[in-house]
Amino acid sequence: MKKILVIALLMVGTGLWAQDKNAKATLEVDGVCMMCKKRIEKASLQTKGVKSAVWNVDTHMLSLIFDERKTDLKTIQENVAAVGHDTHEIKATDEAYNSVHPCCKYRDEKVQDDHKNEGSGGGH
């Protein structure tokens, strides 16, 4: 019985040790402007364990540094989707998407075209 307990504790300990307190990841997140950038980064940073979140308007890539002991990519994506932005794996609900500013309606081709014409930063 002691051997089983020791083996179980070693397995749990190894699993915890494998988690990185400064894990790095990038996610694709839909958005079109600086207002989107602020909303995406804020939602990410409000996720417990996220230390850094930088979203690039041009590439739509969200660069993250987070503590895997406190959160995971799915949770971060859920929080970003909750404020209206789609990720590759999790789509924002219509209610969340409809709550974003009209200039941030990234699913609308006209809005996308307007932002392309303005340049990446847009005045938003």
ABEGO torsion letter per residue (X at the ends): XAAAAAAAAAAAAAAAAABBABBBBBBBBBEABAAAAAAAAAAAAABBGBABBBBBAAAGBBBBBBBAAABBAAAAAAAAAAAGBBBAABBBBAAAAAABBAAABAABAAAAAAAAAAEAAEAX
